[in-house]
Amino acid sequence: MRTDVLHAMRLARIDLTLVGRNTTVLFNVLLLPLLMAWVYTEAVGAEKIDGVAGRVFVLAGLPGLLLVFAVFINLVNSFTARREELVLKRLRAGQPSGPAILGGAALGALVLYLAQVALLAVWMRRSEGVTVANVPMLVTVAVLGVALFCLLAAAFSGLTPNAELAQVTVLPVLLVVLVGAPIAFPAGTLPGPLGDVAALLPATPVVEIARTAFLGGDHLSGGGAALSTGGQWMAALPSFAILLGWLVVAGLLARWLFRWEPRHG
């Protein structure tokens, strides 16, 4: 167990070093989602949503969108390229176990993601005067969200024939999150079945829990009413249950679809 943890930390450090040397990955992972967030905030302007300014509402839910870029898209590309270059096969033949290899990728993605969320918190503090209301909740949903989207990335990489097609494979997930996740609107505003579907998307509980953690209000059942710290955790329990359910599904999909060796045929 201790050896696996050490291997995962070493692999995460290597991943972060490689990301730091790749300008394209840095732009796609760190800057592109923040640019999209700026577009969202400009679109909603000062309009009130759930009792807060539209810009604040969007920024507080942005962690759900950041997961797609910092974790999902990044890792689908990474897993697929390394599989086709036989890197995963060589790693697995060495000392690191399979869980250690995937854990190293998840740990590196978590560091990137937490850096983005910290940058977002600074942005909100300086531009909107908003300070994170519930840091433990924000960190908890960050860890669970990264684990979920890392497993989804492992599953989708197994469906991706080669690194060149990785950008195509991730598009459905990206579009679903951009259109269906309640980043710029409350999930309850969608009509009928669309609202039910949006509430069950894997990014939705992350968006709603993160928004509640940032603002300290009830942005889970809607309305944005102020909650105590304990009340925030209680209100978030159904969303955490959805998130844990997705973790189980994503784990099964990753186990079934992930490939350590290049696809043939």
VONULUM-397809 format. One record per residue (C-alpha): residue number from 1; residue in three letters; x, y, z. Coordinates in steps of 0.05 Angstrom, whole numbers. Example, Ala and Ser with C-alpha at 12.3 -4.5 7.8 and 13.67 -1.06 7.14 Angstrom:
BEGIN
<pos:1&code:ALA&px:246&py:-90&pz:156>
<pos:2&code:SER&px:273&py:-21&pz:143>
This chain:
BEGIN
<pos:1&code:MET&px:0&py:0&pz:0>
<pos:2&code:ARG&px:54&py:49&pz:20>
<pos:3&code:THR&px:94&py:32&pz:-43>
<pos:4&code:ASP&px:33&py:45&pz:-87>
<pos:5&code:VAL&px:24&py:113&pz:-54>
<pos:6&code:LEU&px:97&py:131&pz:-66>
<pos:7&code:HIS&px:92&py:109&pz:-139>
<pos:8&code:ALA&px:28&py:149&pz:-148>
<pos:9&code:MET&px:61&py:212&pz:-120>
<pos:10&code:ARG&px:122&py:202&pz:-165>
<pos:11&code:LEU&px:78&py:194&pz:-227>
<pos:12&code:ALA&px:37&py:255&pz:-207>
<pos:13&code:ARG&px:100&py:296&pz:-202>
<pos:14&code:ILE&px:122&py:273&pz:-271>
<pos:15&code:ASP&px:53&py:290&pz:-300>
<pos:16&code:LEU&px:55&py:360&pz:-271>
<pos:17&code:THR&px:124&py:371&pz:-298>
<pos:18&code:LEU&px:102&py:350&pz:-368>
<pos:19&code:VAL&px:40&py:395&pz:-364>
<pos:20&code:GLY&px:85&py:454&pz:-344>
<pos:21&code:ARG&px:128&py:443&pz:-406>
<pos:22&code:ASN&px:69&py:439&pz:-454>
<pos:23&code:THR&px:41&py:508&pz:-472>
<pos:24&code:THR&px:-19&py:479&pz:-509>
<pos:25&code:VAL&px:-40&py:436&pz:-450>
<pos:26&code:LEU&px:-30&py:494&pz:-402>
<pos:27&code:PHE&px:-76&py:538&pz:-444>
<pos:28&code:ASN&px:-129&py:484&pz:-453>
<pos:29&code:VAL&px:-129&py:463&pz:-380>
<pos:30&code:LEU&px:-118&py:528&pz:-342>
<pos:31&code:LEU&px:-136&py:588&pz:-386>
<pos:32&code:LEU&px:-190&py:565&pz:-435>
<pos:33&code:PRO&px:-242&py:548&pz:-381>
<pos:34&code:LEU&px:-229&py:615&pz:-346>
<pos:35&code:LEU&px:-238&py:650&pz:-413>
<pos:36&code:MET&px:-304&py:613&pz:-422>
<pos:37&code:ALA&px:-324&py:634&pz:-352>
<pos:38&code:TRP&px:-312&py:706&pz:-370>
<pos:39&code:VAL&px:-358&py:698&pz:-431>
<pos:40&code:TYR&px:-412&py:668&pz:-386>
<pos:41&code:THR&px:-406&py:725&pz:-336>
<pos:42&code:GLU&px:-411&py:777&pz:-391>
<pos:43&code:ALA&px:-473&py:742&pz:-418>
<pos:44&code:VAL&px:-511&py:743&pz:-352>
<pos:45&code:GLY&px:-485&py:810&pz:-329>
<pos:46&code:ALA&px:-514&py:838&pz:-265>
<pos:47&code:GLU&px:-580&py:800&pz:-271>
<pos:48&code:LYS&px:-601&py:768&pz:-205>
<pos:49&code:ILE&px:-602&py:692&pz:-204>
<pos:50&code:ASP&px:-623&py:655&pz:-140>
<pos:51&code:GLY&px:-616&py:719&pz:-101>
<pos:52&code:VAL&px:-544&py:735&pz:-122>
<pos:53&code:ALA&px:-513&py:774&pz:-180>
<pos:54&code:GLY&px:-510&py:733&pz:-244>
<pos:55&code:ARG&px:-434&py:740&pz:-247>
<pos:56&code:VAL&px:-427&py:712&pz:-177>
<pos:57&code:PHE&px:-476&py:655&pz:-192>
<pos:58&code:VAL&px:-436&py:634&pz:-253>
<pos:59&code:LEU&px:-368&py:639&pz:-221>
<pos:60&code:ALA&px:-390&py:599&pz:-159>
<pos:61&code:GLY&px:-413&py:542&pz:-204>
<pos:62&code:LEU&px:-352&py:543&pz:-248>
<pos:63&code:PRO&px:-316&py:485&pz:-212>
<pos:64&code:GLY&px:-363&py:437&pz:-249>
<pos:65&code:LEU&px:-338&py:463&pz:-316>
<pos:66&code:LEU&px:-266&py:464&pz:-294>
<pos:67&code:LEU&px:-270&py:389&pz:-281>
<pos:68&code:VAL&px:-284&py:376&pz:-355>
<pos:69&code:PHE&px:-221&py:413&pz:-377>
<pos:70&code:ALA&px:-171&py:401&pz:-321>
<pos:71&code:VAL&px:-189&py:328&pz:-310>
<pos:72&code:PHE&px:-232&py:296&pz:-364>
<pos:73&code:ILE&px:-205&py:324&pz:-429>
<pos:74&code:ASN&px:-134&py:326&pz:-403>
<pos:75&code:LEU&px:-134&py:254&pz:-380>
<pos:76&code:VAL&px:-171&py:225&pz:-441>
<pos:77&code:ASN&px:-115&py:255&pz:-483>
<pos:78&code:SER&px:-61&py:232&pz:-436>
<pos:79&code:PHE&px:-87&py:161&pz:-426>
<pos:80&code:THR&px:-98&py:150&pz:-500>
<pos:81&code:ALA&px:-31&py:178&pz:-522>
<pos:82&code:ARG&px:7&py:138&pz:-470>
<pos:83&code:ARG&px:-30&py:74&pz:-488>
<pos:84&code:GLU&px:-14&py:82&pz:-562>
<pos:85&code:GLU&px:59&py:97&pz:-546>
<pos:86&code:LEU&px:62&py:35&pz:-501>
<pos:87&code:VAL&px:78&py:77&pz:-440>
<pos:88&code:LEU&px:21&py:48&pz:-400>
<pos:89&code:LYS&px:42&py:-23&pz:-419>
<pos:90&code:ARG&px:114&py:-10&pz:-397>
<pos:91&code:LEU&px:91&py:23&pz:-332>
<pos:92&code:ARG&px:46&py:-35&pz:-315>
<pos:93&code:ALA&px:102&py:-85&pz:-330>
<pos:94&code:GLY&px:146&py:-49&pz:-278>
<pos:95&code:GLN&px:136&py:-35&pz:-205>
<pos:96&code:PRO&px:74&py:10&pz:-204>
<pos:97&code:SER&px:8&py:-27&pz:-199>
<pos:98&code:GLY&px:-52&py:-9&pz:-241>
<pos:99&code:PRO&px:-86&py:30&pz:-184>
<pos:100&code:ALA&px:-20&py:68&pz:-171>
<pos:101&code:ILE&px:-15&py:89&pz:-245>
<pos:102&code:LEU&px:-87&py:114&pz:-247>
<pos:103&code:GLY&px:-79&py:143&pz:-177>
<pos:104&code:GLY&px:-18&py:182&pz:-200>
<pos:105&code:ALA&px:-57&py:211&pz:-259>
<pos:106&code:ALA&px:-115&py:229&pz:-212>
<pos:107&code:LEU&px:-68&py:261&pz:-161>
<pos:108&code:GLY&px:-35&py:304&pz:-214>
<pos:109&code:ALA&px:-104&py:325&pz:-241>
<pos:110&code:LEU&px:-126&py:341&pz:-170>
<pos:111&code:VAL&px:-67&py:388&pz:-160>
<pos:112&code:LEU&px:-83&py:424&pz:-225>
<pos:113&code:TYR&px:-157&py:428&pz:-208>
<pos:114&code:LEU&px:-145&py:455&pz:-138>
<pos:115&code:ALA&px:-99&py:508&pz:-167>
<pos:116&code:GLN&px:-155&py:529&pz:-214>
<pos:117&code:VAL&px:-206&py:531&pz:-157>
<pos:118&code:ALA&px:-158&py:572&pz:-115>
<pos:119&code:LEU&px:-148&py:620&pz:-173>
<pos:120&code:LEU&px:-224&py:624&pz:-180>
<pos:121&code:ALA&px:-231&py:640&pz:-106>
<pos:122&code:VAL&px:-181&py:697&pz:-113>
<pos:123&code:TRP&px:-218&py:722&pz:-174>
<pos:124&code:MET&px:-284&py:723&pz:-136>
<pos:125&code:ARG&px:-253&py:756&pz:-75>
<pos:126&code:ARG&px:-221&py:812&pz:-115>
<pos:127&code:SER&px:-276&py:825&pz:-166>
<pos:128&code:GLU&px:-340&py:808&pz:-128>
<pos:129&code:GLY&px:-319&py:812&pz:-55>
<pos:130&code:VAL&px:-341&py:739&pz:-43>
<pos:131&code:THR&px:-302&py:695&pz:4>
<pos:132&code:VAL&px:-310&py:619&pz:6>
<pos:133&code:ALA&px:-362&py:603&pz:59>
<pos:134&code:ASN&px:-348&py:529&pz:69>
<pos:135&code:VAL&px:-277&py:508&pz:51>
<pos:136&code:PRO&px:-283&py:435&pz:76>
<pos:137&code:MET&px:-344&py:424&pz:32>
<pos:138&code:LEU&px:-309&py:455&pz:-28>
<pos:139&code:VAL&px:-248&py:411&pz:-19>
<pos:140&code:THR&px:-291&py:349&pz:-9>
<pos:141&code:VAL&px:-330&py:359&pz:-73>
<pos:142&code:ALA&px:-265&py:375&pz:-110>
<pos:143&code:VAL&px:-234&py:308&pz:-89>
<pos:144&code:LEU&px:-297&py:268&pz:-106>
<pos:145&code:GLY&px:-306&py:306&pz:-172>
<pos:146&code:VAL&px:-235&py:293&pz:-194>
<pos:147&code:ALA&px:-241&py:219&pz:-176>
<pos:148&code:LEU&px:-306&py:215&pz:-217>
<pos:149&code:PHE&px:-280&py:250&pz:-279>
<pos:150&code:CYS&px:-214&py:212&pz:-276>
<pos:151&code:LEU&px:-252&py:146&pz:-279>
<pos:152&code:LEU&px:-296&py:173&pz:-335>
<pos:153&code:ALA&px:-233&py:194&pz:-373>
<pos:154&code:ALA&px:-204&py:124&pz:-364>
<pos:155&code:ALA&px:-269&py:94&pz:-393>
<pos:156&code:PHE&px:-272&py:143&pz:-452>
<pos:157&code:SER&px:-199&py:132&pz:-468>
<pos:158&code:GLY&px:-215&py:59&pz:-479>
<pos:159&code:LEU&px:-266&py:80&pz:-531>
<pos:160&code:THR&px:-216&py:126&pz:-566>
<pos:161&code:PRO&px:-178&py:92&pz:-623>
<pos:162&code:ASN&px:-119&py:140&pz:-622>
<pos:163&code:ALA&px:-94&py:206&pz:-595>
<pos:164&code:GLU&px:-115&py:244&pz:-657>
<pos:165&code:LEU&px:-189&py:225&pz:-645>
<pos:166&code:ALA&px:-187&py:242&pz:-571>
<pos:167&code:GLN&px:-214&py:312&pz:-584>
<pos:168&code:VAL&px:-274&py:281&pz:-619>
<pos:169&code:THR&px:-287&py:231&pz:-564>
<pos:170&code:VAL&px:-292&py:283&pz:-509>
<pos:171&code:LEU&px:-339&py:329&pz:-548>
<pos:172&code:PRO&px:-405&py:296&pz:-526>
<pos:173&code:VAL&px:-387&py:303&pz:-452>
<pos:174&code:LEU&px:-363&py:375&pz:-461>
<pos:175&code:LEU&px:-427&py:394&pz:-499>
<pos:176&code:VAL&px:-473&py:360&pz:-448>
<pos:177&code:VAL&px:-439&py:397&pz:-391>
<pos:178&code:LEU&px:-440&py:464&pz:-427>
<pos:179&code:VAL&px:-513&py:458&pz:-446>
<pos:180&code:GLY&px:-543&py:417&pz:-388>
<pos:181&code:ALA&px:-503&py:431&pz:-325>
<pos:182&code:PRO&px:-532&py:490&pz:-285>
<pos:183&code:ILE&px:-472&py:535&pz:-292>
<pos:184&code:ALA&px:-509&py:597&pz:-316>
<pos:185&code:PHE&px:-579&py:578&pz:-291>
<pos:186&code:PRO&px:-612&py:538&pz:-235>
<pos:187&code:ALA&px:-628&py:466&pz:-255>
<pos:188&code:GLY&px:-700&py:476&pz:-233>
<pos:189&code:THR&px:-712&py:528&pz:-287>
<pos:190&code:LEU&px:-709&py:475&pz:-342>
<pos:191&code:PRO&px:-778&py:450&pz:-363>
<pos:192&code:GLY&px:-804&py:381&pz:-345>
<pos:193&code:PRO&px:-759&py:321&pz:-360>
<pos:194&code:LEU&px:-701&py:366&pz:-381>
<pos:195&code:GLY&px:-695&py:390&pz:-310>
<pos:196&code:ASP&px:-695&py:319&pz:-283>
<pos:197&code:VAL&px:-641&py:298&pz:-333>
<pos:198&code:ALA&px:-599&py:360&pz:-317>
<pos:199&code:ALA&px:-603&py:344&pz:-243>
<pos:200&code:LEU&px:-573&py:275&pz:-255>
<pos:201&code:LEU&px:-514&py:296&pz:-299>
<pos:202&code:PRO&px:-447&py:279&pz:-266>
<pos:203&code:ALA&px:-425&py:353&pz:-266>
<pos:204&code:THR&px:-490&py:379&pz:-236>
<pos:205&code:PRO&px:-478&py:358&pz:-163>
<pos:206&code:VAL&px:-407&py:388&pz:-167>
<pos:207&code:VAL&px:-435&py:454&pz:-193>
<pos:208&code:GLU&px:-489&py:458&pz:-140>
<pos:209&code:ILE&px:-447&py:436&pz:-81>
<pos:210&code:ALA&px:-390&py:482&pz:-101>
<pos:211&code:ARG&px:-438&py:541&pz:-109>
<pos:212&code:THR&px:-467&py:527&pz:-40>
<pos:213&code:ALA&px:-396&py:521&pz:-11>
<pos:214&code:PHE&px:-375&py:587&pz:-42>
<pos:215&code:LEU&px:-436&py:628&pz:-25>
<pos:216&code:GLY&px:-463&py:595&pz:38>
<pos:217&code:GLY&px:-534&py:594&pz:12>
<pos:218&code:ASP&px:-581&py:539&pz:-11>
<pos:219&code:HIS&px:-565&py:532&pz:-85>
<pos:220&code:LEU&px:-584&py:459&pz:-84>
<pos:221&code:SER&px:-659&py:461&pz:-77>
<pos:222&code:GLY&px:-660&py:532&pz:-103>
<pos:223&code:GLY&px:-673&py:602&pz:-77>
<pos:224&code:GLY&px:-605&py:615&pz:-48>
<pos:225&code:ALA&px:-631&py:623&pz:24>
<pos:226&code:ALA&px:-575&py:630&pz:75>
<pos:227&code:LEU&px:-555&py:566&pz:111>
<pos:228&code:SER&px:-512&py:550&pz:171>
<pos:229&code:THR&px:-451&py:507&pz:160>
<pos:230&code:GLY&px:-488&py:445&pz:185>
<pos:231&code:GLY&px:-548&py:464&pz:142>
<pos:232&code:GLN&px:-503&py:468&pz:80>
<pos:233&code:TRP&px:-479&py:397&pz:92>
<pos:234&code:MET&px:-550&py:371&pz:104>
<pos:235&code:ALA&px:-576&py:405&pz:41>
<pos:236&code:ALA&px:-519&py:376&pz:1>
<pos:237&code:LEU&px:-531&py:304&pz:21>
<pos:238&code:PRO&px:-575&py:286&pz:-39>
<pos:239&code:SER&px:-524&py:317&pz:-87>
<pos:240&code:PHE&px:-468&py:278&pz:-53>
<pos:241&code:ALA&px:-510&py:215&pz:-61>
<pos:242&code:ILE&px:-516&py:228&pz:-136>
<pos:243&code:LEU&px:-441&py:241&pz:-140>
<pos:244&code:LEU&px:-425&py:176&pz:-103>
<pos:245&code:GLY&px:-473&py:138&pz:-149>
<pos:246&code:TRP&px:-437&py:165&pz:-209>
<pos:247&code:LEU&px:-370&py:144&pz:-178>
<pos:248&code:VAL&px:-395&py:72&pz:-175>
<pos:249&code:VAL&px:-419&py:75&pz:-247>
<pos:250&code:ALA&px:-355&py:108&pz:-272>
<pos:251&code:GLY&px:-313&py:56&pz:-235>
<pos:252&code:LEU&px:-350&py:-1&pz:-269>
<pos:253&code:LEU&px:-343&py:33&pz:-337>
<pos:254&code:ALA&px:-269&py:45&pz:-327>
<pos:255&code:ARG&px:-258&py:-27&pz:-306>
<pos:256&code:TRP&px:-296&py:-52&pz:-367>
<pos:257&code:LEU&px:-270&py:-4&pz:-421>
<pos:258&code:PHE&px:-200&py:20&pz:-400>
<pos:259&code:ARG&px:-143&py:-10&pz:-441>
<pos:260&code:TRP&px:-70&py:-16&pz:-423>
<pos:261&code:GLU&px:-47&py:-34&pz:-493>
<pos:262&code:PRO&px:-61&py:-5&pz:-562>
<pos:263&code:ARG&px:-126&py:-21&pz:-596>
<pos:264&code:HIS&px:-123&py:-68&pz:-655>
<pos:265&code:GLY&px:-172&py:-68&pz:-711>
